[in-house]
Amino acid sequence: MSTNADLFAKCEAFVASREAKALGYYPYFKPVSTAEDTEVIIEGHKVLMLGSNNYLGLTTHPKVVEAAVEAVRKYGTSSCGSRFLNGTLDLHRRLEERLAEFLRREAALVFSTGFQTNLGTISALVGKGDVVISDKWNHASIVDGARLSYGEFRRFRHNDMGDLEKVLKDCPEEAGKLIVVDGLFSMEGDLSPLDEITKLAKRYGARVMVDDAHGLGVMGEHGRGTAEHFGVEDEIDLVMGTFSKSFASLGGVIAGDAYVIEYIQHHARSMIFSASMPPAAVAAVLAALEIIEKEPERRKQLWKNARKMLHGLKELGFDTGCSQTPVIPIVVGDMFKALEMWKRLFEAGVYVNVVLPPAVPPDRALLRTSYMATHTDKQLDFALEVFERVGRACGLIP
């Protein structure tokens, strides 16, 4: 009889999701059957969407939709190839030129997803003898990019500049050093102190890369992101962004000095060995970018909505962490209480994202809420009423 271990044994032993489904507390992979808007239909249930990254509300904007449709008519549904070979369209080049101009960088390079952007950029740049230094709360794509590199991976406590300096001091002087941080942290809604990080980077000879997936279109006077917000655009070496948030599409971008971007272009495996962004996605980003530049009132409305909700939730007694942005957590702590509150909110007509360990630290389970420029005061007032009712029923607020 064979004594070999069965690779799939772990799969059979994994019962957490099945148990949660049986109890009606499974919050993931819920199919949405309408456009991603302020209100959606999920499993036949109409809910107010407070979980989307559609910050500027552009996924249903007529100009964005029409641009995508026209691109399909002209280019078809796919380039059917890698950017490295036959998969570069004139649309890709145009988008890269426009993004470089928007971000005030010499060059930009687009990838098929934001995850691939971080994976390819970090693993291409950080080689043997180099060090990549990451905030402990950084996105998984940054962590995986660091792990795939041939360099050393070191982390510092979240937004702790003293700990960052300690890590930098411990790095060999001869090592190339890349500090990578989220500009806007997607779960807690707080910001990396880029003004302090850039000073430390300069002192210790490190380069700085900012993942501004949630910051582009949202932060800064012109929507150029967290670096613009802190006034340190000239001190940041690389800006990374994604198109699945404010840009209402799919894909990612890395922007910086031309010689660095050219190096990444020829060494990033996640781009070289993947099919390029489909034409409709590229065209949608181009249209969204034009709207972001021409309609700053959208960003102003987004911030008005965010301030209203942050004030309202705090006034009700919820713990909103250190949020400074349109991403506002409701810190629950206990995992099971967070699941119960998510379920009650959903049944009451409000959809939020429940975030459990290990995506957040132990005993810091939270409900992630996020807001759009297109949410109305009536919708937000309804949300606050539901939060109050459910929060009290769950014993989270008095």
C-alpha positions as CSV (number, residue, x, y, z in Angstrom):
1,M,0.0,0.0,0.0
2,S,1.3,3.4,-0.9
3,T,2.3,5.7,1.9
4,N,2.8,8.8,-0.3
5,A,1.1,11.9,1.0
6,D,-1.9,13.1,-1.0
7,L,-1.4,16.6,-2.3
8,F,-5.1,17.3,-2.1
9,A,-5.5,16.3,1.5
10,K,-5.3,19.9,2.6
11,C,-8.1,20.8,0.3
12,E,-10.4,18.1,1.8
13,A,-9.5,19.3,5.3
14,F,-10.4,22.9,4.4
15,V,-14.0,23.3,5.7
16,A,-14.1,26.9,6.9
17,S,-15.8,28.2,3.8
18,R,-18.3,25.4,3.6
19,E,-19.3,25.8,7.3
20,A,-19.7,29.6,6.8
21,K,-21.9,29.1,3.8
22,A,-24.1,26.6,5.6
23,L,-24.6,29.1,8.4
24,G,-25.3,32.0,6.0
25,Y,-22.2,34.0,7.0
26,Y,-20.0,33.6,3.9
27,P,-19.3,37.1,2.6
28,Y,-17.1,36.4,-0.4
29,F,-17.5,35.8,-4.2
30,K,-21.0,37.3,-4.1
31,P,-22.2,37.7,-7.8
32,V,-23.3,41.2,-8.8
33,S,-25.8,41.1,-11.6
34,T,-25.9,44.8,-12.5
35,A,-23.3,47.5,-13.4
36,E,-20.9,48.5,-10.6
37,D,-22.8,51.6,-9.5
38,T,-24.0,53.2,-6.2
39,E,-26.8,50.6,-6.0
40,V,-26.4,47.0,-7.3
41,I,-28.3,43.7,-7.3
42,I,-26.6,40.9,-5.5
43,E,-28.3,37.5,-5.5
44,G,-31.6,39.2,-6.3
45,H,-31.2,41.6,-3.4
46,K,-30.9,45.4,-4.1
47,V,-28.2,47.0,-1.9
48,L,-26.4,50.3,-1.5
49,M,-22.8,49.6,-2.6
50,L,-20.4,50.8,0.0
51,G,-17.6,48.4,-0.9
52,S,-16.5,49.4,-4.4
53,N,-13.3,51.1,-5.5
54,N,-15.2,53.0,-8.1
55,Y,-14.3,56.3,-6.3
56,L,-15.2,58.8,-9.1
57,G,-18.2,56.8,-10.3
58,L,-16.8,56.4,-13.8
59,T,-17.7,52.8,-14.6
60,T,-21.0,53.9,-16.0
61,H,-20.0,57.3,-17.4
62,P,-21.3,57.4,-21.0
63,K,-17.9,58.6,-22.4
64,V,-16.0,55.8,-20.8
65,V,-18.6,53.2,-21.9
66,E,-18.6,54.5,-25.5
67,A,-14.8,54.6,-25.7
68,A,-14.7,50.9,-24.7
69,V,-17.4,50.0,-27.2
70,E,-15.7,51.9,-30.1
71,A,-12.3,50.2,-29.3
72,V,-13.9,46.8,-29.6
73,R,-15.4,47.8,-32.9
74,K,-12.0,48.9,-34.2
75,Y,-9.5,46.5,-32.6
76,G,-11.7,43.5,-31.6
77,T,-11.7,42.0,-28.2
78,S,-8.0,41.2,-27.7
79,S,-4.6,41.7,-29.1
80,C,-3.9,38.0,-28.6
81,G,-0.3,38.5,-27.7
82,S,2.3,39.8,-25.3
83,R,3.4,43.5,-25.3
84,F,6.9,42.1,-26.1
85,L,5.8,40.6,-29.4
86,N,2.6,41.3,-31.3
87,G,0.5,42.6,-28.4
88,T,1.4,46.3,-28.4
89,L,-1.3,48.4,-30.0
90,D,-1.0,52.1,-30.8
91,L,-3.6,52.5,-28.0
92,H,-1.1,51.2,-25.5
93,R,1.5,53.7,-26.6
94,R,-1.0,56.5,-26.5
95,L,-2.1,55.6,-23.0
96,E,1.5,55.4,-21.8
97,E,2.3,58.8,-23.2
98,R,-0.8,60.3,-21.6
99,L,-0.1,58.8,-18.2
100,A,3.5,59.9,-18.3
101,E,2.3,63.5,-19.0
102,F,-0.4,63.3,-16.3
103,L,2.0,62.0,-13.7
104,R,4.8,64.4,-14.8
105,R,7.2,61.5,-15.5
106,E,9.5,60.9,-18.4
107,A,7.9,57.5,-19.2
108,A,5.2,55.1,-18.2
109,L,4.6,51.4,-18.9
110,V,1.2,49.7,-18.6
111,F,0.6,46.1,-17.5
112,S,-2.4,43.9,-17.7
113,T,-3.2,44.1,-14.0
114,G,-2.0,46.1,-11.0
115,F,-0.9,42.9,-9.3
116,Q,1.4,42.1,-12.3
117,T,2.7,45.7,-12.2
118,N,4.1,45.3,-8.7
119,L,5.2,41.7,-9.3
120,G,7.1,42.6,-12.5
121,T,8.6,45.9,-11.4
122,I,10.0,44.8,-8.0
123,S,11.3,41.5,-9.2
124,A,12.9,43.1,-12.2
125,L,14.7,45.9,-10.2
126,V,15.7,44.1,-7.0
127,G,18.5,41.7,-7.7
128,K,21.1,39.7,-5.8
129,G,22.7,41.9,-3.2
130,D,19.9,44.4,-3.2
131,V,17.3,45.0,-0.5
132,V,13.6,45.7,-0.8
133,I,12.1,47.4,2.2
134,S,8.3,47.2,2.7
135,D,5.7,48.6,5.1
136,K,4.2,45.6,7.0
137,W,0.7,46.6,5.9
138,N,1.6,46.8,2.2
139,H,-0.5,45.0,-0.4
140,A,0.0,41.4,-1.2
141,S,1.3,42.2,-4.7
142,I,4.2,44.1,-3.2
143,V,5.0,41.2,-0.8
144,D,4.9,38.7,-3.7
145,G,7.1,40.9,-5.9
146,A,9.7,41.2,-3.1
147,R,9.6,37.4,-2.6
148,L,10.1,36.7,-6.3
149,S,13.1,39.0,-6.5
150,Y,16.6,37.7,-5.9
151,G,17.2,40.4,-3.3
152,E,16.7,40.5,0.5
153,F,13.2,41.3,1.8
154,R,12.9,43.4,4.9
155,R,9.9,45.0,6.5
156,F,9.2,47.9,9.0
157,R,6.3,48.5,11.3
158,H,3.3,50.2,9.7
159,N,4.1,53.9,9.2
160,D,6.8,53.8,11.9
161,M,9.6,56.0,10.7
162,G,11.9,55.1,13.6
163,D,11.6,51.4,12.6
164,L,12.2,52.3,8.9
165,E,15.4,54.2,9.8
166,K,16.5,51.2,11.9
167,V,16.0,48.9,8.9
168,L,17.9,51.3,6.6
169,K,20.8,51.6,9.0
170,D,21.1,47.8,9.1
171,C,21.3,47.5,5.3
172,P,24.8,47.0,3.8
173,E,26.0,50.3,2.5
174,E,26.9,48.7,-0.8
175,A,23.4,47.3,-1.3
176,G,20.9,48.8,-3.7
177,K,17.9,49.8,-1.6
178,L,14.2,50.1,-2.7
179,I,11.6,51.4,-0.3
180,V,8.1,50.3,-1.4
181,V,5.0,51.6,0.3
182,D,1.3,51.9,-0.4
183,G,0.4,55.6,-0.8
184,L,-3.2,55.1,0.5
185,F,-3.7,51.9,2.5
186,S,-6.6,50.1,1.1
187,M,-8.0,48.5,4.3
188,E,-7.5,51.3,6.9
189,G,-7.7,54.4,4.6
190,D,-4.6,56.0,6.1
191,L,-1.6,57.4,4.2
192,S,2.1,56.7,4.1
193,P,4.0,59.8,5.4
194,L,5.8,60.2,2.1
195,D,7.4,63.5,3.2
196,E,9.2,61.7,6.0
197,I,10.0,58.6,3.9
198,T,11.6,60.6,1.2
199,K,13.9,62.3,3.7
200,L,15.1,59.0,5.1
201,A,15.5,57.6,1.6
202,K,17.8,60.5,0.6
203,R,19.8,60.2,3.8
204,Y,20.5,56.5,3.3
205,G,20.7,56.4,-0.5
206,A,17.5,54.5,-1.1
207,R,15.1,54.7,-4.0
208,V,11.3,55.1,-3.3
209,M,8.4,53.4,-5.1
210,V,4.8,54.3,-4.2
211,D,1.9,52.0,-4.9
212,D,-0.8,54.5,-5.5
213,A,-3.5,52.1,-6.6
214,H,-6.1,53.8,-4.4
215,G,-4.5,57.3,-4.5
216,L,-4.5,58.2,-8.2
217,G,-7.6,60.2,-9.1
218,V,-8.4,60.7,-5.4
219,M,-5.4,62.4,-3.7
220,G,-3.8,65.7,-4.6
221,E,-5.2,68.9,-6.1
222,H,-5.1,67.4,-9.6
223,G,-5.7,63.7,-8.7
224,R,-2.0,62.8,-9.3
225,G,-2.0,60.9,-6.0
226,T,-0.4,60.7,-2.6
227,A,3.0,62.2,-3.7
228,E,1.1,65.3,-5.0
229,H,-0.8,65.5,-1.7
230,F,2.4,65.6,0.3
231,G,4.2,67.9,-2.2
232,V,7.0,65.4,-2.8
233,E,6.4,64.3,-6.5
234,D,10.0,65.2,-7.4
235,E,11.3,63.0,-4.5
236,I,9.5,59.8,-5.5
237,D,11.4,57.6,-8.0
238,L,8.6,55.4,-9.2
239,V,4.8,55.8,-9.1
240,M,2.6,52.7,-9.6
241,G,-1.1,52.8,-10.2
242,T,-4.0,50.6,-11.1
243,F,-6.9,51.2,-13.5
244,S,-9.5,49.2,-11.5
245,K,-10.3,52.0,-9.1
246,S,-10.7,55.6,-10.2
247,F,-10.0,54.8,-13.8
248,A,-12.9,52.4,-14.1
249,S,-11.1,49.7,-16.1
250,L,-8.4,47.0,-15.5
251,G,-4.6,47.1,-15.7
252,G,-1.7,48.9,-14.1
253,V,1.0,51.4,-14.7
254,I,4.6,52.1,-13.5
255,A,6.0,55.6,-14.2
256,G,9.4,57.1,-13.7
257,D,12.6,58.0,-15.5
258,A,12.8,56.8,-19.0
259,Y,15.9,54.6,-18.5
260,V,14.4,52.8,-15.5
261,I,11.1,52.2,-17.4
262,E,13.0,50.8,-20.4
263,Y,14.9,48.4,-18.1
264,I,11.6,47.2,-16.5
265,Q,10.1,46.9,-20.0
266,H,12.8,44.4,-20.9
267,H,13.0,42.5,-17.6
268,A,9.5,42.3,-16.1
269,R,8.4,38.7,-16.6
270,S,4.8,39.4,-15.6
271,M,4.5,41.7,-18.6
272,I,6.8,39.9,-21.1
273,F,5.0,36.6,-20.6
274,S,1.4,37.9,-20.4
275,A,-1.1,39.0,-23.0
276,S,-1.5,42.8,-23.1
277,M,-4.4,44.9,-21.8
278,P,-7.4,44.4,-24.1
279,P,-8.4,47.3,-26.3
280,A,-11.6,48.1,-24.5
281,A,-9.8,48.4,-21.2
282,V,-7.1,50.7,-22.6
283,A,-9.7,53.0,-24.3
284,A,-11.7,53.1,-21.1
285,V,-8.6,54.3,-19.1
286,L,-7.9,57.0,-21.8
287,A,-11.5,58.3,-21.5
288,A,-11.4,58.2,-17.7
289,L,-8.2,60.1,-17.6
290,E,-9.7,62.9,-19.7
291,I,-12.6,63.1,-17.3
292,I,-10.3,63.2,-14.3
293,E,-8.4,66.1,-15.8
294,K,-11.5,68.0,-17.0
295,E,-13.9,67.4,-14.1
296,P,-12.2,68.2,-10.8
297,E,-15.7,68.7,-9.3
298,R,-16.0,64.9,-9.2
299,R,-13.1,64.6,-6.8
300,K,-14.5,67.5,-4.7
301,Q,-17.8,65.7,-4.4
302,L,-16.0,62.5,-3.5
303,W,-14.3,64.2,-0.6
304,K,-17.5,65.9,0.5
305,N,-19.1,62.5,0.7
306,A,-16.1,61.0,2.5
307,R,-16.1,63.8,5.2
308,K,-19.8,63.4,5.7
309,M,-19.5,59.7,6.4
310,L,-16.3,59.9,8.5
311,H,-18.0,62.5,10.7
312,G,-21.2,60.6,10.9
313,L,-19.7,57.2,11.8
314,K,-17.5,58.8,14.4
315,E,-20.4,60.7,15.9
316,L,-22.3,57.4,16.2
317,G,-19.4,56.0,18.2
318,F,-17.7,53.7,15.7
319,D,-14.0,53.2,15.6
320,T,-12.8,54.4,12.2
321,G,-9.1,53.9,12.9
322,C,-6.8,56.5,11.3
323,S,-8.7,57.0,8.1
324,Q,-8.0,60.2,6.3
325,T,-9.5,59.2,2.9
326,P,-12.7,57.9,1.2
327,V,-11.8,54.4,2.5
328,I,-13.2,54.3,6.0
329,P,-13.0,51.2,8.2
330,I,-15.3,50.3,11.0
331,V,-13.0,48.4,13.3
332,V,-14.9,45.6,15.0
333,G,-12.1,43.4,16.4
334,D,-13.8,40.1,16.9
335,M,-14.0,38.1,13.6
336,F,-17.4,36.5,14.4
337,K,-18.9,39.8,15.4
338,A,-17.6,41.3,12.1
339,L,-19.3,38.5,10.1
340,E,-22.6,39.0,12.0
341,M,-22.5,42.7,11.4
342,W,-21.8,42.2,7.7
343,K,-24.7,39.8,7.4
344,R,-27.1,42.2,9.2
345,L,-26.0,45.2,7.1
346,F,-26.5,43.2,3.9
347,E,-30.0,42.1,4.9
348,A,-30.8,45.7,5.7
349,G,-29.7,46.8,2.2
350,V,-26.1,48.0,2.7
351,Y,-23.1,46.1,1.2
352,V,-19.7,46.5,2.8
353,N,-16.6,44.4,2.7
354,V,-15.7,42.3,5.7
355,V,-11.9,42.0,6.2
356,L,-10.6,39.2,8.4
357,P,-7.1,38.1,9.6
358,P,-4.6,37.5,8.0
359,A,-5.6,40.4,5.7
360,V,-5.6,42.5,8.9
361,P,-3.8,42.0,12.2
362,P,-5.3,39.5,14.7
363,D,-8.2,40.9,16.7
364,R,-8.6,43.7,14.2
365,A,-11.4,42.4,12.0
366,L,-13.1,45.3,10.3
367,L,-15.8,46.3,7.8
368,R,-14.2,48.2,5.0
369,T,-16.5,51.0,3.6
370,S,-15.6,53.1,0.6
371,Y,-17.4,56.0,-1.1
372,M,-18.0,57.3,-4.6
373,A,-18.5,60.8,-6.0
374,T,-21.9,59.6,-7.3
375,H,-23.4,58.6,-3.9
376,T,-26.2,61.0,-3.0
377,D,-26.9,62.6,0.4
378,K,-30.1,60.5,0.5
379,Q,-28.1,57.3,0.1
380,L,-25.5,58.3,2.6
381,D,-28.2,59.3,5.2
382,F,-29.8,55.8,4.7
383,A,-26.4,54.2,5.2
384,L,-25.8,56.0,8.5
385,E,-29.3,55.0,9.7
386,V,-28.6,51.4,8.9
387,F,-25.1,51.5,10.5
388,E,-26.6,53.0,13.7
389,R,-29.3,50.3,13.9
390,V,-27.1,47.4,13.2
391,G,-24.2,48.7,15.2
392,R,-26.4,48.9,18.3
393,A,-28.0,45.5,17.7
394,C,-24.4,44.0,17.5
395,G,-23.3,45.8,20.6
396,L,-20.6,47.7,18.8
397,I,-21.9,51.2,19.7
398,P,-24.0,52.3,22.7
